[in-house]
Amino acid sequence: MAAATFPFWWMFLMRIGRLSWLALLSVAVCGAVPNVTLAAEAESVGKIVSRLVSASRIYDKRQMRSASDRLVEIGAEAVPGLMSVVDDVDDNVRWQAIAALGRIGRPAATVSIPLMTAACADRDADVRGAAAVALGQMRVKEVVAVRAVRLLRRDEQPMVRADAWWAWWQATGDRKAITELVDLLSAKDWLASSHASHHLSTVGSPAVKVLVEKMIAGPSRDRRQVAETLRRMGPRAVTAIPKLLRVLDGKDRHVAAAAARVLGTQGAAAVIGLRDRLDAPRADTRRLAVVALGEIGPPASSAAGKMAGRLEFVDGRELLQLVTALGRIGSKATVAVPGLVVVLKHSHRDSRGAACEALGRIGSAAHGATEALSAVAEGDPVDFVRRAAQRANAEIIRQRAGQVAAKLNPETNPVPDELRE
């Protein structure tokens, strides 16, 4: 029996390529696959550390990240191996080892705190910055470590200063750190500005007031970075909504656009204020409110009716943005289906294509539009519009079929909440 089945097993095992030659021999002799454990196949910690070292030496970012992520996932068992290369001759190796230890964090990596503290005096700026960040991630309050971080706040490299001020905030809660980080958003060194933005986004609500003030009154060149920082915070910047809505009404288009990007990350909390701006006298305000509501997506469903009511009164770019936003609200924008069907006959091809996509996103709730979409799929003069109509119809039909199947057999085919009528 074993001899008869051997060719099949041989081809199967060669194809998957995971078992050893010993496994193949065992199959041939015994007619059974040995119990090969995942542990036997797993890459050892030492090999992963070696992989991180090799990738760091040639600055292979993808492999560096892959090895680092794996070591962080392993956790405590990876700490000794990482500590063994913290004093490597290669700057990149030291940097990556320290960064990984910081990400592992407490309690597993607390044994490495003395090494992190010593690394604050490293000759390489990336290593010093990584050491400060690691100490901040572990919220180290030991006197020697805090003193090392304090010194780095005056480092010659602005990127290191950004990392040190964040670590100082983590250790002490000193609000001066927020002011310093906000000021570093204006640094000419893009790495310093980027690090400051990332750190402020993790600080969250305590930094919101200072950031909003800088966005409104600061130099125009800084507004984009400030807005990006607030956007990264997401709902933690909720306290900024009233001021951001007032900025949206202002005449400075660049600041208003920055405010809209932030409002688009605030979820349902910003919907009422944005919905009210749909009636604003300024076209720019209305347009930015629509864009922000689209970014919010399904939680903005309470604004869908008002948005749909504007479809027949706008044109050009404003119409395109309105249609796109309704599509992003998705199945909660059913009220817009009749208006979107009308847009399918619009003279501008981009508007027609966007209407097709919006109806497809609304899904089964737009089943009344299938006939109009079929007409567009067959007769529109523009290829990408025809294809958009075909995709939309296919999605609507797929969802409707799923609903019918679920009604016939609700136990095996439950209807997802977003498809329920």
JOSUL-V213349 format. One line per field, one symbol per residue. ss: DSSP state (@ for helix, = for strand, . for the rest). A space follows every 50 residues. Layout:
# JOSUL-V213349
ss: ???
This chain:
# JOSUL-V213349
ss: .@@@@@@@@@@@@@@@....@@@@@@@@@@.......@@@@...@@@@@@ @@@@@@@...@@@@@@@@@@@@@@.@@@@@@@@.......@@@@@@@@@@ @@@@.....@@@@@@@@@@.....@@@@@@@@@@@@@.....@@@@@@@@ @@.....@@@@@@@@@@@@@@@...@@@@@@@@@.....@@@@@@@@@@@ @@@@@@@@@@@@@@@@@..@@@@@@@@@@@@@@@@@@@@@@@@@@@@@.. ..@@@@@@@@@@@...@@@@@@@@@@@@@...@@@@@@@@@@@@@@@@@@ @@@@@@@@@.@@@..@@@@@@@@@@@@@@@@@@@@@@@@@@@@.....@@ @@@@@@@@@@@@@@@@@@@@@@@@@@@@@...@@@@@@@@@@@@@@@@@@ @@@@@@@@........@@@..
